Every structure is written in C-alpha cells, then in structure tokens.
Amino acid sequence: MLIKLPKAFIISLKDFYNDEGVFLSSSLAFFSILSIIPLSMFIVNILMNILQEERVVKFVYSKLITFFPAIELHMIKELRKILASKEISSISLILYGVFSLQLFTAIEFSLNKIFKTAKKRHFIMSLLMSFFIILLITFTVAASFAFTYLIRIFQPMIFSELSILLGFFLKYLLPFVLMFVITTLLYKILPNKKIKLSSILIGALITTVLIEIAKYVFAFYVVKIIKINTLYGSLSTFLALLMWLFYGWAVFIYGAELIKNIEKK
C-alpha cells in the first residue's frame, strides 16, 4: 500500500479539482464559522455536567486554539469568555447540539461526493450519525482531559527527565493525537461507504501532518507575505480565520481523495 503513495499524491491533487474540492472546502469553512461556538459550548457543558470540573473550560479552549495557526485571532480568544458562561439552560444545551449538526451533515455530503457513494443515508439517519460523531468527539476530549489531569497529578513525583517528556507530550503531541483521532472518526463513520481502516489511518495521518505544517506556513503567509492587517484593517482577524478554515478543510478533502486512491487497486 505504501508503494502506491507517490502516485496517489499526484492523482489525488487532480481529483481534488475534478470533484470541486475548492467549493466543498468553501462550504465547510462557512459551516465551521456557524458551528464552532455551538459545538464548543455543547462539548464544554456536557463535560462540566459529567465531570463537575471547572478546568474543563481552560482545557477545551487550550486544545481548540492548537487547531489554529499562531496569529492574532481575536474571535477565538473571545470564545473562552463564552465557554466560561454558566447561564446555560438544558434547552440551550440541546439547541447547541442541534446547531452543530449542520457542520457534520455538510462533511458527510462532501465525503460522499469524494468517495462516489451510490446511495445516500436517509435524512434522519444522517442526523443521528452526525450526533453520534459529536458524542464520540466529546468522549475523546473527555478521555484526553482525564489523561492530562492524571499526568499533572503524578508529574511532581516523576524524575525530571520524564517530567520534561510528559510536558512536551501534553503541549505538542496530545493536540496532534486529538486531531488524528477526530480526523479518523470523520473519515471512517460519515461516508456511507465501507472503507478499509488501514487506508483511513494512512490518509488521516497524512492529513494531520499536512495541517500541522500548514499552520506555520499560513501564519507566515498572512503576516509576512500579504500583511493582512495592513490590507484589511479591522476585518483582518475574521478574514484570516475564514482563510484558515478554508485551507484546513481543503487539506481534509485532499486527504479523502488520497484515501480513495489508496483504496484503488
């Protein structure tokens, strides 16, 4: 399978444009703008009700900002204040979950187009699958929070060299693992087509690596090359966020194309 990769990279780039990957990425960026706050609030409030731990807000926020490049995104910084809001009713919590579904139904539509799925799921089934994905993501975040909490408790008891390694893991590797797990879940569950897990793992790993590389390239591009603050002024943070979401989803769509071509004999 690994021998196919160089050829699959080239073919996937061609297929990305043939399958209208630019337009799919644009629509996913739009739905992300609408869903990022409701989804984050839904995850935070679910975890706070289950774990009864105030540090969940700080943890979710710290992991959320690692998905974005190191540029001034004031909209993301304001999200922490919103997440810390305690005046959330049960009805509001349910509505946040419902608002988040639109992003995952859009992802399902995009992946079905990429994988040339012959038969689409029923609308109700599609919503249930989207909600299932949200619960899995919530569980993944909860597990990583519990793991981080345990490490922080026992870290003072560990000798200094191992403590440094654990700190490095929490700061850099854990966000990477979270991104990889979430990407794998999206590729595996949302398309209405059976795909080999080995192909998905390779595609998800490449996608995660490309997104991590893209964060640094994108930050350099908007700050040093086009100097977005000078060009757009007060609109720069919103446009930078939108551009990054588009780029990130373009990498995700390309990863789906890559999985499709790895699957081909």
C-alpha positions in Angstrom: 0.0 0.0 0.0 2.8 2.4 0.8 4.3 1.9 -2.6 1.1 3.4 -4.1 1.5 6.7 -2.1 3.7 8.8 -4.5 1.3 8.1 -7.4 -1.7 8.6 -5.2 -0.5 12.1 -4.1 -0.4 13.3 -7.7 -3.7 11.7 -8.7 -5.5 13.0 -5.6 -4.5 16.6 -6.4 -6.1 16.2 -9.9 -9.2 14.5 -8.4 -9.4 17.4 -5.8 -10.2 19.9 -8.6 -12.3 17.4 -10.6 -14.5 16.8 -7.6 -14.9 20.5 -6.9 -12.8 20.4 -3.8 -12.5 24.2 -3.7 -16.2 24.6 -3.5 -16.6 21.8 -0.9 -13.9 23.4 1.2 -15.6 26.8 1.0 -18.9 25.4 2.2 -17.3 23.5 5.1 -15.4 26.7 6.1 -18.8 28.6 6.1 -20.5 25.9 8.2 -17.5 25.9 10.6 -17.9 29.6 11.2 -21.6 28.9 12.2 -20.9 25.8 14.2 -17.6 26.4 16.1 -19.2 28.2 19.0 -22.3 26.0 19.5 -20.2 22.8 19.2 -17.5 24.1 21.7 -20.2 25.2 24.1 -22.0 21.8 23.8 -18.8 19.8 24.5 -17.8 22.1 27.4 -21.2 22.0 29.1 -21.6 18.2 28.6 -18.2 17.6 30.2 -18.8 20.1 33.0 -22.1 18.3 33.9 -20.4 14.9 33.9 -17.0 15.7 35.4 -18.0 18.6 37.6 -14.7 20.2 36.9 -14.2 23.9 36.2 -10.8 23.3 34.4 -12.7 21.7 31.5 -13.2 25.2 30.0 -9.5 26.0 30.1 -8.6 22.6 28.7 -11.0 22.7 25.8 -10.0 26.2 24.9 -6.3 25.3 25.1 -6.8 22.4 22.7 -9.1 24.3 20.4 -6.6 27.1 19.8 -3.9 24.5 18.8 -6.0 23.7 15.7 -5.4 27.3 14.5 -2.2 29.0 13.3 -0.2 31.2 15.7 -1.7 34.5 14.5 -4.0 37.0 16.3 -7.5 35.5 16.0 -9.5 37.7 18.4 -12.7 35.7 17.6 -11.1 32.6 19.0 -9.8 34.4 22.1 -13.3 35.7 22.8 -14.5 32.2 22.7 -13.0 31.5 26.2 -15.3 34.0 27.8 -18.3 32.5 26.0 -17.3 29.0 27.1 -17.0 30.1 30.7 -20.6 31.3 30.8 -22.6 29.4 33.4 -26.0 30.7 32.4 -26.8 27.8 30.1 -30.1 26.0 30.4 -30.8 22.4 29.3 -32.8 23.7 26.3 -29.9 25.9 25.2 -27.6 22.9 25.5 -29.8 20.8 23.2 -30.0 23.7 20.7 -26.2 24.0 20.7 -26.0 20.3 19.8 -28.6 20.7 17.0 -26.8 23.8 15.6 -23.6 21.7 15.5 -25.2 19.0 13.4 -25.2 21.1 10.2 -21.4 21.0 10.0 -21.2 17.2 10.2 -24.0 16.8 7.6 -22.0 19.0 5.3 -18.9 16.9 6.0 -20.9 13.8 5.2 -22.2 15.3 1.9 -18.6 16.2 0.9 -17.1 12.8 1.7 -19.9 11.0 -0.1 -19.2 13.1 -3.2 -15.4 12.3 -2.9 -16.0 8.6 -2.4 -18.6 8.5 -5.2 -21.2 6.9 -2.8 -24.0 5.5 -4.8 -26.7 5.5 -2.1 -27.0 8.3 0.5 -28.3 7.9 4.0 -31.8 8.9 5.0 -32.0 12.4 6.4 -32.9 11.2 9.9 -30.1 8.6 9.8 -27.7 11.3 8.7 -28.6 13.5 11.6 -28.2 10.5 14.0 -24.7 9.8 12.6 -23.7 13.4 13.0 -24.9 13.4 16.6 -23.0 10.2 17.2 -19.8 11.8 15.9 -20.3 14.7 18.2 -20.7 12.3 21.2 -17.5 10.5 20.1 -15.6 13.8 19.9 -16.9 14.7 23.3 -15.8 11.3 24.7 -12.3 11.8 23.0 -11.9 15.2 24.6 -13.0 13.8 28.0 -10.5 11.0 27.8 -7.7 13.4 26.9 -8.7 15.7 29.8 -8.7 12.8 32.2 -5.3 11.6 30.9 -3.9 15.1 31.2 -5.3 15.5 34.7 -3.7 12.3 35.9 -0.3 13.2 34.4 -0.4 16.6 36.1 -1.2 14.9 39.5 1.7 12.4 39.3 4.2 14.7 37.4 5.8 16.1 40.6 6.5 12.5 41.7 8.4 11.7 38.5 12.1 12.3 37.9 12.9 15.5 35.9 13.8 13.9 32.5 10.5 12.0 32.2 8.6 15.1 33.5 10.0 17.2 30.7 9.0 14.5 28.2 5.4 14.4 29.6 5.3 18.2 29.4 6.3 18.0 25.7 3.7 15.4 25.1 0.9 17.4 26.6 1.9 20.6 24.8 2.6 19.3 21.3 1.8 15.6 20.8 -1.6 15.4 22.6 -3.2 18.1 20.2 -1.7 16.1 17.3 -3.2 12.9 18.6 -6.6 14.6 19.1 -6.6 15.9 15.6 -5.6 12.5 14.2 -8.3 10.7 16.2 -11.1 13.1 15.2 -10.0 13.1 11.5 -10.0 9.3 11.5 -13.5 9.2 13.0 -14.8 11.6 10.4 -13.3 9.6 7.5 -14.5 6.2 8.9 -18.0 7.0 10.1 -19.5 9.7 8.0 -19.2 8.4 4.4 -21.9 5.9 3.5 -19.3 3.5 2.1 -17.2 0.7 3.5 -13.5 1.8 3.5 -10.5 -0.2 4.8 -9.3 1.1 8.2 -5.7 0.8 7.0 -6.3 3.3 4.2 -8.2 5.6 6.5 -5.3 5.6 9.1 -2.8 6.5 6.4 -5.0 9.2 5.0 -5.8 10.6 8.4 -2.1 10.6 9.4 -1.1 12.5 6.3 -3.9 14.9 6.7 -3.0 15.7 10.3 0.7 16.2 9.3 -0.2 18.5 6.4 -2.5 20.6 8.7 0.3 20.9 11.3 2.7 22.0 8.6 0.1 24.3 7.1 -0.4 26.2 10.4 3.2 27.5 10.3 3.1 28.2 6.5 -0.2 30.0 6.8 0.9 32.2 9.7 4.0 33.2 7.8 1.9 33.9 4.7 -0.8 36.2 6.2 1.7 38.1 8.4 4.8 38.4 6.3 3.7 38.0 2.7 0.2 39.6 2.2 0.4 41.5 5.5 -3.3 41.0 6.1 -3.6 43.6 9.0 -2.4 46.4 6.7 -4.6 45.2 3.8 -7.9 44.6 5.6 -7.6 46.5 8.9 -10.3 45.6 11.5 -11.6 42.8 9.2 -8.3 41.0 9.1 -8.9 38.6 12.0 -12.2 37.4 10.6 -10.8 37.0 7.1 -7.7 35.2 8.4 -9.9 32.8 10.4 -12.1 32.2 7.3 -9.0 31.7 5.1 -7.5 29.2 7.6 -10.7 27.2 7.8 -10.9 27.0 4.0 -7.3 25.9 3.8 -7.8 23.3 6.6 -10.9 21.8 5.0 -9.1 21.8 1.6 -6.4 19.6 3.2 -9.1 17.4 4.7 -10.8 17.0 1.3 -7.5 16.2 -0.2 -6.9 13.5 2.4 -10.2 11.9 1.4 -9.1 11.9 -2.2 -5.9 10.3 -1.0 -7.8 7.6 0.8 -9.9 6.9 -2.2 -6.9 6.5 -4.5 -5.1 4.3 -1.9 -8.1 2.0 -2.0 -7.9 1.6 -5.7 -6.1 -1.4 -7.0 
